[in-house]
Amino acid sequence: MSNQHAAPFNPNPQPPVPEPTHAERSRTLMHLSSVATLSTLSRKQPGFPFGSLMPYALDAAGRPLFLISTMAMHTQNLKADPRASLFVSQPAADGDVLGAARVTLVGNVAQLPEEEKAEARETYLKAHPNSQYWVDFTDFAFFRLEPADVYYVGGFGVMGWVTAADYAAAAPDPLAAAAQGILDHMNTDHADALVLLTRTHAKLEAESATMTSVDRLGFHVRVMTPGGVKGARIPFLREVATPTETRTVLVEMVKQARQG
């Protein structure tokens, strides 16, 4: 039996606004961060989770790599039971902690074999250069989490499981590294354009609009209306892959909105 409620009848349904899958958003969030919370199963208190701060780097399949000491409590826990989870959260915007995206990878953690150490070392040091001072210590070793399942939360009401296969096949959003700069520019220099785009594409009586996220397919806005704060997603005219392409599309959209 479905646990979803039936939607009210709408004689003029709108097509869904395209947006990245949960798998792509999960890969993007993991890509943007490099420190997470690792939960292992405690040896001292059997059955209880034990949380640790854990720097990580990602291999080509999005699997987290760890450089950890044999003396660390989480390493001892993993040697006894490889089951673990890794939690990563997006920085909260405007103090809205529960509105921030987050992802949990659940899987088994195992030490890398000797033949994979060189590649892991190179990947890890790119993400954590300071680790060069202890990476070759004999009591440190590389471990990797092999995801068995992934759970993504995109904020209020946006959540779902992602299969390990879908997660591995996905790629980080091409705008991930430039997204904050795009948001800052649009919100600081083009607030009027955001209001116009929101009124045109989201059909909301926007008094003000703030771009809260952007990706290759479109962007989200937080909108102040006479009826209160609302959220909306606005699709791009076409998929983009660079900040320059994003700017070009936004200029076209604003021009069309003004002409309309």
LUMVEX-36952 format. One line per field, with one value per residue: residue number from 0; residue in one letter; y, x, z of N, C-alpha, C, O in turn. Coordinates in pm, whole numbers. Last residue first. Layout:
<nodes>
resi <- (NUM,...) $
resn <- (A,...) $
n_py <- (Y,...) $
n_px <- (X,...) $
n_pz <- (Z,...) $
ca_py <- (Y,...) $
ca_px <- (X,...) $
ca_pz <- (Z,...) $
c_py <- (Y,...) $
c_px <- (X,...) $
c_pz <- (Z,...) $
o_py <- (Y,...) $
o_px <- (X,...) $
o_pz <- (Z,...) $
</nodes>
This chain:
<nodes>
resi <- (259,258,257,256,255,254,253,252,251,250,249,248,247,246,245,244,243,242,241,240,239,238,237,236,235,234,233,232,231,230,229,228,227,226,225,224,223,222,221,220,219,218,217,216,215,214,213,212,211,210,209,208,207,206,205,204,203,202,201,200,199,198,197,196,195,194,193,192,191,190,189,188,187,186,185,184,183,182,181,180,179,178,177,176,175,174,173,172,171,170,169,168,167,166,165,164,163,162,161,160,159,158,157,156,155,154,153,152,151,150,149,148,147,146,145,144,143,142,141,140,139,138,137,136,135,134,133,132,131,130,129,128,127,126,125,124,123,122,121,120,119,118,117,116,115,114,113,112,111,110,109,108,107,106,105,104,103,102,101,100,99,98,97,96,95,94,93,92,91,90,89,88,87,86,85,84,83,82,81,80,79,78,77,76,75,74,73,72,71,70,69,68,67,66,65,64,63,62,61,60,59,58,57,56,55,54,53,52,51,50,49,48,47,46,45,44,43,42,41,40,39,38,37,36,35,34,33,32,31,30,29,28,27,26,25,24,23,22,21,20,19,18,17,16,15,14,13,12,11,10,9,8,7,6,5,4,3,2,1,0) $
resn <- (G,Q,R,A,Q,K,V,M,E,V,L,V,T,R,T,E,T,P,T,A,V,E,R,L,F,P,I,R,A,G,K,V,G,G,P,T,M,V,R,V,H,F,G,L,R,D,V,S,T,M,T,A,S,E,A,E,L,K,A,H,T,R,T,L,L,V,L,A,D,A,H,D,T,N,M,H,D,L,I,G,Q,A,A,A,A,L,P,D,P,A,A,A,A,Y,D,A,A,T,V,W,G,M,V,G,F,G,G,V,Y,Y,V,D,A,P,E,L,R,F,F,A,F,D,T,F,D,V,W,Y,Q,S,N,P,H,A,K,L,Y,T,E,R,A,E,A,K,E,E,E,P,L,Q,A,V,N,G,V,L,T,V,R,A,A,G,L,V,D,G,D,A,A,P,Q,S,V,F,L,S,A,R,P,D,A,K,L,N,Q,T,H,M,A,M,T,S,I,L,F,L,P,R,G,A,A,D,L,A,Y,P,M,L,S,G,F,P,F,G,P,Q,K,R,S,L,T,S,L,T,A,V,S,S,L,H,M,L,T,R,S,R,E,A,H,T,P,E,P,V,P,P,Q,P,N,P,N,F,P,A,A,H,Q,N,S,M) $
n_py <- (3990,4131,4045,3775,3786,3892,3688,3485,3586,3597,3323,3231,3365,3263,2994,3010,3098,2882,2580,2431,2398,2327,2594,2772,2649,2660,2735,2665,2832,2913,3194,3387,3569,3689,3866,3706,3638,3333,3177,2967,2757,2683,2452,2261,2279,2497,2683,2836,3076,3399,3570,3837,4031,4007,3814,3634,3373,3222,3137,3301,3572,3613,3536,3724,3958,3900,3884,4148,4274,4173,4170,4195,4009,3777,3724,3696,3483,3276,3255,3179,2930,2776,2679,2410,2316,2298,2027,1806,1485,1203,853,594,574,607,380,184,234,426,647,757,1100,1427,1711,1831,2063,1918,1693,1406,1071,785,486,173,83,209,148,353,268,370,371,427,474,385,473,768,897,1114,1326,1539,1540,1662,1905,1857,1706,1664,1564,1345,1161,1098,986,767,614,534,384,172,-49,-248,-300,-244,-43,-158,-79,-43,-60,182,469,815,1077,1428,1737,2086,2284,2325,2294,2543,2839,3051,3129,2799,2566,2360,2023,1737,1388,1090,749,442,91,-227,-385,-454,-447,-243,-36,14,98,334,485,530,504,361,356,646,702,844,738,804,737,709,808,689,803,893,1171,1203,1333,1357,1311,1279,1011,824,511,338,30,-235,-230,-27,-86,-85,72,116,457,732,1030,1328,1500,1700,1800,1891,1863,1591,1550,1705,1560,1314,1403,1497,1256,1121,1278,1456,1801,1883,2029,2051,1877,2069,2133,2064,2169,2051,1857,1707,1656,1339,1106,1040,748,491,219,-120) $
n_px <- (794,1025,1107,1153,1362,1561,1586,1682,1927,2062,2071,2240,2480,2537,2584,2808,2985,2991,2889,2679,2320,2029,1797,1658,1623,1340,1300,1116,1036,872,758,638,325,147,291,621,950,1106,1392,1457,1679,1743,1876,2057,2294,2203,2173,1993,1867,1799,1523,1301,1011,754,588,352,445,512,756,810,746,822,1091,1195,1159,1325,1569,1601,1639,1888,2151,2360,2314,2215,2405,2647,2589,2538,2789,2947,2836,2896,3136,3141,2904,2836,2819,2752,2916,2738,2643,2717,2710,2432,2332,2444,2328,2027,1893,1595,1505,1353,1207,1087,1340,1636,1724,1883,1953,2133,2250,2426,2678,2996,3283,3534,3872,4189,4538,4712,4975,5204,5411,5362,5293,5138,5225,5258,5056,4833,4807,4635,4375,4323,4563,4596,4414,4527,4773,4682,4547,4763,4908,4735,4672,4845,4774,4421,4272,4046,3694,3365,3041,2772,2594,2601,2380,2360,2175,2092,1908,1699,1795,1932,1943,2123,2161,2230,2466,2661,2548,2696,2742,2828,2865,2870,2962,3110,3323,3436,3702,3803,3638,3735,3992,3924,3805,4024,4356,4582,4610,4478,4373,4238,3977,3761,3436,3355,3320,3469,3719,3721,3744,3854,3803,3812,3585,3498,3284,3064,2944,2647,2633,2701,2915,3128,3375,3332,3072,3069,3092,3042,3195,3117,3362,3515,3482,3233,3164,3115,2883,2712,2722,2616,2355,2266,2261,2064,1839,1886,1821,1511,1240,919,647,384,81,-263,-542,-710,-626,-729,-480,-313,-325,-34,164,217,52,84) $
n_pz <- (-2246,-2221,-1973,-2026,-2211,-2042,-1855,-2022,-2110,-1865,-1805,-2011,-1947,-1689,-1758,-1917,-1717,-1536,-1714,-1803,-1843,-2040,-2096,-1948,-1609,-1386,-1050,-761,-454,-144,50,317,261,95,-56,-44,-93,-170,-267,-547,-729,-1078,-1327,-1414,-1273,-1000,-699,-429,-370,-451,-331,-388,-305,-382,-622,-667,-892,-1118,-1187,-1411,-1342,-1077,-1099,-1274,-1115,-898,-1029,-1111,-867,-788,-886,-701,-492,-606,-809,-658,-483,-671,-794,-576,-519,-756,-839,-774,-912,-1174,-1233,-962,-969,-1104,-1063,-1012,-736,-692,-815,-647,-401,-427,-195,-34,47,56,140,360,400,255,131,222,130,194,49,88,85,-10,143,252,312,449,492,804,1041,1157,998,804,574,652,798,628,446,538,420,198,129,-140,-225,-60,-172,-422,-342,-190,-378,-536,-343,-255,-395,-314,-46,13,268,516,497,592,448,492,412,409,414,369,347,316,554,720,971,1000,916,923,662,574,693,481,448,599,615,771,729,914,916,973,1052,1363,1444,1295,1377,1638,1578,1447,1649,1818,1682,1626,1358,1200,860,599,383,112,-12,-354,-606,-796,-767,-413,-194,146,481,839,1089,1425,1526,1738,1771,1869,2054,2046,2329,2423,2313,2041,1859,1520,1395,1200,1114,974,766,522,277,25,-238,-273,-129,-289,-530,-459,-395,-640,-782,-633,-664,-979,-1064,-1233,-1410,-1282,-1435,-1588,-1416,-1492,-1481,-1299,-1039,-740,-486,-451,-188,4,27,83,-81,0) $
ca_py <- (3930,4145,4186,3813,3732,3965,3820,3467,3556,3721,3414,3185,3383,3405,3030,2963,3181,3010,2674,2358,2474,2284,2477,2746,2723,2589,2791,2626,2791,2866,3073,3334,3512,3582,3922,3741,3708,3446,3199,3100,2773,2738,2563,2261,2278,2378,2682,2731,2998,3272,3539,3698,4015,4139,3834,3779,3421,3278,3069,3156,3518,3645,3464,3584,3945,3924,3766,4044,4307,4140,4151,4287,4143,3836,3747,3796,3615,3321,3288,3304,3038,2808,2819,2496,2304,2432,2103,1910,1614,1291,996,634,557,702,512,186,248,301,638,665,971,1321,1657,1758,2025,2023,1820,1501,1214,857,629,250,-17,233,96,313,316,289,418,347,527,355,331,706,780,1013,1199,1529,1495,1523,1899,1870,1740,1718,1677,1462,1215,1156,1104,868,673,616,498,278,68,-206,-227,-330,-64,-105,-175,25,-127,77,352,695,972,1295,1648,1951,2253,2349,2186,2417,2740,2981,3213,2936,2622,2472,2152,1837,1516,1195,878,541,230,-150,-285,-460,-547,-371,-88,-30,-24,228,440,446,575,388,230,581,695,818,789,750,813,638,878,638,830,833,1081,1239,1230,1410,1235,1374,1071,927,595,407,175,-196,-302,-33,-72,-209,75,41,316,656,885,1254,1442,1657,1713,1885,1998,1654,1482,1743,1700,1320,1339,1592,1363,1063,1268,1346,1685,1910,1939,2130,1890,1967,2186,2029,2222,2043,1983,1715,1709,1482,1143,1086,883,579,342,0) $
ca_px <- (662,950,1077,1052,1233,1519,1542,1556,1822,2040,1996,2101,2417,2511,2476,2683,2959,2935,2989,2791,2445,2129,1873,1609,1693,1432,1286,1227,1005,987,736,756,434,97,194,497,861,1028,1307,1444,1573,1778,1794,1924,2301,2266,2177,2077,1923,1843,1664,1337,1156,797,711,354,427,376,695,822,720,685,1000,1195,1094,1182,1516,1585,1520,1769,2038,2355,2366,2143,2264,2634,2626,2435,2670,2974,2826,2759,3108,3246,2921,2843,2931,2700,2888,2854,2617,2703,2838,2528,2296,2476,2474,2099,1964,1708,1485,1436,1284,1003,1207,1567,1749,1782,1970,2009,2270,2304,2575,2855,3212,3396,3770,4068,4422,4678,4862,5080,5376,5388,5380,5081,5209,5350,5187,4852,4882,4781,4428,4216,4506,4680,4391,4393,4769,4770,4472,4657,4970,4778,4587,4851,4898,4538,4306,4177,3805,3494,3150,2846,2599,2645,2439,2362,2269,2101,2031,1675,1713,2004,1838,2094,2078,2213,2332,2656,2574,2590,2791,2727,2934,2799,2973,2988,3345,3311,3614,3872,3624,3597,3974,3995,3721,3916,4229,4555,4569,4578,4350,4373,4020,3889,3524,3374,3255,3333,3644,3780,3661,3866,3794,3846,3664,3523,3417,3085,3051,2727,2617,2569,2862,2985,3363,3378,3165,3006,3130,2986,3197,3105,3232,3514,3599,3287,3189,3225,3005,2735,2764,2754,2438,2280,2352,2198,1898,1837,1910,1616,1356,1038,745,488,203,-138,-434,-746,-585,-744,-607,-306,-367,-172,147,207,131,0) $
ca_pz <- (-2229,-2345,-1992,-1927,-2251,-2163,-1811,-1950,-2206,-1940,-1718,-2004,-2077,-1707,-1665,-1976,-1835,-1493,-1666,-1743,-1844,-1941,-2140,-2084,-1713,-1476,-1185,-848,-591,-219,-28,247,340,180,38,-111,-2,-218,-150,-487,-630,-947,-1282,-1473,-1419,-1056,-845,-484,-259,-509,-306,-415,-313,-336,-545,-653,-755,-1104,-1073,-1421,-1475,-1118,-1010,-1312,-1246,-876,-962,-1213,-946,-709,-976,-815,-464,-493,-843,-765,-430,-576,-874,-645,-421,-717,-870,-720,-768,-1117,-1289,-1051,-904,-1103,-1071,-1152,-803,-635,-868,-790,-413,-431,-323,-43,-14,111,27,267,445,327,65,267,103,225,68,68,64,21,27,278,218,454,417,687,965,1229,993,935,562,564,870,740,399,578,545,180,262,-55,-298,-36,-38,-413,-430,-131,-267,-594,-412,-163,-415,-454,-75,-11,128,483,500,580,517,424,498,339,496,312,412,261,480,578,919,1004,895,1048,748,525,704,576,385,595,565,760,718,833,958,942,946,1286,1504,1287,1242,1618,1657,1375,1537,1865,1696,1768,1421,1282,1004,646,512,156,79,-228,-496,-781,-889,-532,-274,5,376,707,993,1317,1518,1637,1821,1768,2052,1996,2213,2455,2457,2104,1971,1630,1397,1311,1094,1099,796,662,295,161,-187,-346,-86,-150,-526,-506,-294,-529,-823,-647,-531,-896,-1046,-1136,-1406,-1313,-1326,-1597,-1473,-1424,-1563,-1440,-1099,-885,-530,-476,-323,-5,-22,199,-89,0) $
c_py <- (4014,4091,4210,3959,3776,3917,3901,3601,3547,3700,3546,3279,3345,3431,3176,3000,3141,3101,2802,2449,2393,2365,2445,2623,2690,2685,2721,2676,2749,2823,3035,3204,3460,3516,3817,3806,3753,3506,3333,3093,2917,2747,2613,2380,2290,2382,2555,2736,2881,3194,3404,3680,3867,4145,3981,3818,3573,3317,3118,3080,3366,3577,3490,3502,3799,3904,3780,3917,4201,4167,4110,4277,4241,3978,3818,3827,3724,3461,3342,3350,3173,2926,2866,2644,2403,2433,2244,1995,1716,1419,1075,784,607,694,618,323,256,327,506,666,888,1191,1554,1700,1954,1973,1939,1636,1293,1006,693,396,51,114,111,270,263,349,316,406,439,420,298,562,719,885,1086,1397,1472,1467,1757,1857,1749,1768,1744,1584,1342,1226,1175,997,786,686,591,401,188,-83,-174,-246,-160,-138,-106,-79,-55,16,242,582,854,1200,1508,1868,2110,2315,2205,2304,2601,2873,3140,3011,2766,2536,2261,1963,1612,1326,984,671,317,-9,-198,-350,-565,-482,-223,-96,-78,95,331,396,479,453,250,453,613,819,755,817,734,715,809,705,785,858,1022,1137,1290,1298,1311,1308,1173,988,695,500,236,-48,-259,-98,-84,-203,-65,23,248,509,818,1105,1384,1611,1665,1798,1998,1790,1546,1677,1742,1463,1345,1533,1464,1171,1211,1352,1580,1786,1980,2037,1970,1986,2074,2087,2192,2091,1974,1854,1722,1532,1294,1125,917,725,426,125) $
c_px <- (569,808,995,1011,1122,1383,1491,1499,1686,1927,1966,2017,2269,2437,2438,2564,2829,2902,2921,2898,2554,2257,1977,1676,1632,1503,1386,1198,1134,945,865,721,546,204,139,402,740,943,1239,1358,1574,1654,1836,1837,2164,2253,2249,2070,2010,1916,1696,1487,1183,950,732,472,434,345,553,755,714,649,855,1099,1085,1106,1367,1529,1494,1641,1911,2230,2340,2188,2191,2488,2605,2466,2560,2857,2852,2750,2974,3215,3023,2879,2944,2816,2837,2818,2748,2684,2833,2660,2393,2446,2514,2249,2041,1764,1613,1412,1381,1075,1130,1429,1689,1816,1852,2035,2135,2334,2441,2766,3062,3332,3633,3968,4309,4554,4838,4958,5246,5337,5420,5164,5157,5337,5284,4985,4908,4861,4582,4269,4397,4633,4470,4371,4634,4764,4552,4577,4864,4830,4632,4764,4900,4657,4424,4211,3935,3605,3281,2954,2675,2658,2474,2431,2256,2200,2028,1795,1679,1923,1900,1988,2036,2119,2330,2518,2575,2638,2675,2794,2829,2878,2882,2998,3223,3319,3485,3784,3693,3579,3832,3980,3789,3830,4118,4418,4536,4524,4458,4367,4167,3928,3649,3470,3268,3259,3499,3688,3741,3784,3827,3838,3688,3619,3421,3224,3086,2829,2702,2548,2720,2914,3218,3355,3203,3107,3057,3022,3141,3097,3231,3373,3613,3412,3251,3263,3128,2862,2798,2808,2585,2366,2372,2299,2040,1898,1848,1701,1457,1159,866,590,307,-18,-298,-636,-614,-707,-611,-442,-363,-204,-1,195,111,88) $
c_pz <- (-2146,-2333,-2119,-1945,-2156,-2209,-1931,-1904,-2138,-2042,-1789,-1918,-2073,-1839,-1682,-1888,-1903,-1612,-1617,-1687,-1775,-1956,-2033,-2143,-1849,-1570,-1277,-988,-661,-358,-98,177,254,264,135,-10,-83,-107,-172,-362,-578,-858,-1145,-1431,-1487,-1206,-889,-635,-305,-400,-368,-395,-334,-334,-510,-563,-752,-960,-1047,-1306,-1475,-1250,-1048,-1227,-1289,-1007,-935,-1152,-1052,-788,-902,-901,-577,-463,-729,-794,-535,-525,-783,-730,-484,-622,-814,-737,-712,-968,-1233,-1103,-1006,-1030,-1070,-1169,-947,-710,-817,-851,-561,-447,-322,-185,-17,38,81,146,334,365,135,207,158,212,98,101,37,-9,54,147,259,354,426,618,843,1163,1065,932,696,557,781,816,514,531,593,309,255,79,-214,-115,-14,-279,-419,-211,-202,-485,-471,-236,-334,-483,-218,-57,115,339,463,594,489,512,424,440,407,408,352,342,430,492,771,939,886,1038,876,618,655,575,491,525,554,720,690,837,874,1000,915,1180,1424,1344,1225,1481,1641,1448,1455,1748,1737,1790,1568,1343,1074,798,535,286,117,-139,-363,-665,-881,-651,-389,-72,241,603,863,1219,1405,1644,1711,1834,1939,1987,2176,2336,2504,2254,2019,1742,1512,1295,1219,1066,936,696,439,165,-48,-284,-149,-96,-383,-498,-332,-418,-711,-685,-538,-756,-956,-1118,-1301,-1304,-1373,-1486,-1481,-1496,-1497,-1534,-1249,-934,-682,-521,-338,-148,-29,156,37,0) $
o_py <- (3976,4137,4298,3993,3810,3999,3970,3625,3597,3787,3601,3310,3417,3510,3210,3033,3226,3173,2828,2402,2299,2397,2528,2555,2590,2789,2724,2662,2791,2781,3116,3115,3484,3416,3850,3801,3829,3435,3435,3013,2979,2745,2589,2406,2325,2482,2510,2787,2832,3241,3305,3764,3782,4250,4068,3849,3634,3298,3061,2971,3308,3531,3397,3411,3754,3840,3684,3848,4168,4090,4024,4367,4355,4059,3910,3944,3831,3548,3441,3469,3271,3014,2985,2726,2472,2538,2305,2033,1711,1459,1021,838,658,798,709,375,329,430,478,683,941,1175,1588,1645,2010,1853,2050,1689,1253,1061,660,427,-5,52,35,348,147,466,196,480,384,420,194,532,629,777,975,1359,1396,1357,1733,1804,1658,1861,1866,1697,1437,1336,1298,1106,889,804,713,513,296,-20,-65,-133,-156,-248,-7,-156,-10,36,212,597,799,1237,1473,1921,2022,2317,2110,2226,2548,2819,3165,2963,2845,2558,2254,2005,1576,1370,971,701,271,10,-104,-232,-675,-597,-308,-200,-199,-9,244,281,363,458,167,444,523,926,648,938,616,754,845,663,837,928,1091,1028,1412,1182,1328,1253,1156,1014,656,559,192,-2,-248,-28,-143,-304,-152,-35,315,446,844,1061,1389,1676,1598,1730,2095,1825,1555,1740,1806,1485,1376,1605,1511,1177,1250,1422,1611,1676,2099,1972,1958,2100,1993,2090,2283,2059,1897,1955,1746,1459,1368,1172,832,815,431,132) $
o_px <- (454,716,908,893,1012,1298,1389,1379,1586,1842,1857,1903,2184,2343,2320,2456,2750,2803,2806,2989,2527,2299,2007,1619,1561,1449,1506,1087,1244,831,957,661,551,177,92,429,754,873,1305,1264,1680,1540,1948,1735,2156,2206,2344,1974,2092,2015,1627,1567,1100,1009,728,456,512,234,482,703,622,537,774,1034,980,1000,1292,1448,1379,1545,1836,2204,2301,2110,2113,2450,2553,2378,2495,2827,2786,2666,2941,3263,2995,2883,3050,2904,2874,2702,2854,2705,2932,2717,2431,2525,2608,2290,2113,1690,1723,1308,1480,1010,1110,1403,1690,1926,1736,2127,2034,2430,2353,2777,3006,3328,3617,3978,4329,4477,4932,4849,5184,5234,5503,5110,5135,5427,5380,5023,4994,4972,4651,4213,4381,4661,4419,4318,4629,4751,4496,4543,4874,4800,4573,4781,4952,4639,4517,4182,3936,3609,3306,2957,2645,2725,2387,2527,2154,2296,1969,1785,1635,1978,1919,1946,1929,2010,2418,2460,2495,2753,2568,2890,2750,2948,2823,3036,3234,3322,3431,3790,3647,3514,3811,3958,3722,3787,4116,4369,4469,4405,4519,4356,4214,3915,3643,3577,3199,3149,3414,3587,3818,3758,3827,3863,3595,3722,3356,3276,3133,2803,2814,2455,2632,2859,3189,3321,3117,3214,2992,2987,3187,3005,3331,3275,3710,3444,3315,3381,3233,2939,2900,2924,2670,2443,2483,2408,2126,1997,1767,1657,1485,1179,910,617,316,-13,-227,-637,-548,-752,-508,-515,-406,-116,-84,212,1,186) $
o_pz <- (-2123,-2400,-2124,-1933,-2199,-2243,-1921,-1913,-2190,-2059,-1775,-1954,-2124,-1842,-1688,-1939,-1942,-1609,-1652,-1618,-1700,-2067,-1947,-2229,-1863,-1606,-1249,-1039,-626,-379,-110,236,134,332,243,110,-178,-35,-191,-352,-566,-906,-1101,-1495,-1605,-1261,-825,-693,-228,-345,-341,-436,-303,-358,-597,-446,-825,-912,-964,-1326,-1533,-1269,-1052,-1276,-1335,-1009,-947,-1215,-1081,-777,-948,-981,-553,-413,-754,-804,-504,-524,-816,-737,-450,-640,-824,-659,-614,-906,-1245,-1025,-1123,-1030,-1038,-1278,-999,-745,-891,-929,-595,-501,-227,-282,-6,-27,145,57,226,363,82,230,144,273,35,172,-28,-115,133,51,296,317,414,679,785,1221,1038,872,701,535,829,891,501,571,678,307,301,137,-217,-75,45,-274,-409,-154,-165,-499,-457,-195,-345,-587,-241,-103,196,291,389,690,377,633,309,543,339,475,293,398,494,369,705,861,776,1140,931,649,689,469,585,540,507,783,596,933,775,1116,836,1215,1417,1299,1149,1470,1632,1385,1399,1748,1696,1903,1629,1376,1016,858,494,300,150,-185,-267,-630,-952,-637,-455,-22,223,635,783,1260,1302,1752,1604,1939,1916,1920,2261,2251,2608,2316,2035,1722,1593,1196,1330,999,1008,659,474,68,-8,-279,-86,-24,-360,-464,-249,-354,-690,-629,-459,-733,-869,-1152,-1283,-1201,-1487,-1446,-1389,-1619,-1453,-1653,-1319,-879,-745,-588,-249,-221,-64,238,92,74) $
</nodes>
